[in-house]
Amino acid sequence: MLPRRRGWRAVRPALMRTLLLPLLLGLIAGAPARAQDNLDVQAASRSVVRVVVVGLEGGSPSGIGTGSGVAVAPDRILTNAHVLAEAAEGTAIIGIVPSEGRQRFTGRLIAIDTRRDLALIQLTEGRVEPATIATGAVPDGAAVAAVGYPYSVDRARELSAEGFVTPQAPVKSWGRVSSGASSQRFDTVLHDASIGRGNSGGPLVDSCGRVVGINSFVSNSEGIDAVFGFAVSARELVPFLREAGVKPRTTAIACRSATEQAALDDQLAREEAERAAAERDRADTAEDRDEARRQTIRDRIAAEREARIGVAMLALAFATFGANAALMLAMRRDRRLALATLAGTGLMLAGGAIAWGTRPDFDEVDARLAAERRAAAPPARAAAMPGGTGPRQCRLDLARSRVTISDPADFALDWSGTGCADGRSQFAEVEGTWLRADLPAGQAAADISSFDPATGQYRIERYLLSADQAAAARALAARYPARACSPETVGMVATLATAIRDVLPPAPNERLLYRCDPQQGAGPAKPPTGR
């Protein structure tokens, strides 16, 4: 088991009175966050806090315990029950030290479940960026990271009393899930990520940065076996939080790592290339079929020409014979029969002339081929949205999207030729693409949205920001406040969309790709962004 209470008892009571308690309740400068290769786990670290519990006896400090926790709402911290055992049993001060910024906060215990080893703290002030809980099954062998504040690292760093209450980046320890074994008391996730004293209450996150468990205890190896960690699973976390009146951010979409998404993108690109090659082959085959049909039409025209020329020649021959007969009848003074014969001769000549004049020409081959195509083609669809404008229904293309913390839904979009979406959100054309930058309210995040009216592709790149990055992004956005639909705001929208990229992380944490079809449809009137 991880320690029930105290990760550090070597501090003398006098030192705690004079240094630790004032620091716990005061303001100090924050330590800079350490670099983290995995951007999603780094973003998840924003939600991780150090939990410091100072026991009091007769108003004097009697001991100190430390653990970890994770924000499940801006003012709610989830941790282990055994981390807060001292607070549950008597009077204690609960300190919450975020992973970034310059402040630390106090809190109070509002819910505890010793059976599931879970507890909930309410901040008395301040806020912490909440994490997202993954409610789907955790695959066997999936990569996970334990994020928290192990005491062994604090001791190796010779962390001072001040250091314990100074905001600093948590430790991330990677491992793999080993399913098939769970605690008898509650549902757990078994893993081999390194955890120790101080990790209690800290989250176990997947490679997308979503919480899949709360680290609770380790296997007892007695120094001869590998140590495994047990984390309280999401199947226990969500019911506990709902019972406590907290509606956490959750997602049931399976995690797809950046490497897996890149491999899938490559596969989809290859499939598109193969389809394009097959289409070219079909076009070549169709051209061959068209050439064969052209030859058939030529043969048909040749037969028609021969038939009509033959009719014209036969009519000419009969007309010649008729003319001679009419002449002979006239010489015999059979005027009436001569006139009748002459009229018939004229009709034959007229028929022959018509047959000769209407014989088909070989220049008609392409026209006849086009007519056959029109006759064989399905009924044409009604034209919609000239120039790509008008209402559309946008649906998530899950295969081409990398979803980490969001639970995106389909939405309706009404697009104008001037880059105005839904009559209120102005986009700007930048290097041939319509772009817009947004900072969702109440979140340390930035969205770069783009839309291509010709293809109907709507793309959202979502960046999860550190405190410093969020402050820089908000400062930039404050310089360009007016971004409603109007020709005057297009320049500001373009400038912000270009400038804000300089303060964002090197890659987005989410990529949502929608296919927007030209049709009416029910659904939300705006995409899942801050606009």
Secondary structure, 3 states (H helix, E strand, C coil): CCCCCCCCCCCCHHHHHHHHHHHHHCCCCCCCCCCCCCHHHHHHHHHEEEEEEEEEECCEEEEEEEEEEEEEECCEEEECCHHHHHHHHCCEEEEEEECCCCCCEEEEEEEEECCCCEEEEEECCCCCCCCEEECCCCCCCCEEEEEECCHHHHHHCCCCHHHHCCCCCCEEEEEEECCCCCCCCCCEEEECCCCCCCCCCCEEEECCCCEEEEEEEECCCCCCCCCCEEEEEHHHHHHHHHHCCCCCEEECCCCCCHHHHHHHHHHHHHHHHHHHHHHHHHHHHHHHHHHHHHHHHHHHHHHHHHHHHHHHHHHHHHHHHHHHHHHHHHHCCCHHHHHHHHHHHHHHHHHHHHHHHCCCCHHHHHHHHHHHHHHHCCCCCCCCCHHHCEEEEEEECHHHCECCCCCCCCEEEEECCCCEECCCEECEEECCEEEEEECCCCCCEEEEEEEECCCCEEEEEEEECCHHHHHHHHHHHHCCCCCCCCHHHHHHHHHHHHHHHHHCCCCCCEEEEEEEECCCCCCCCCCCCCC
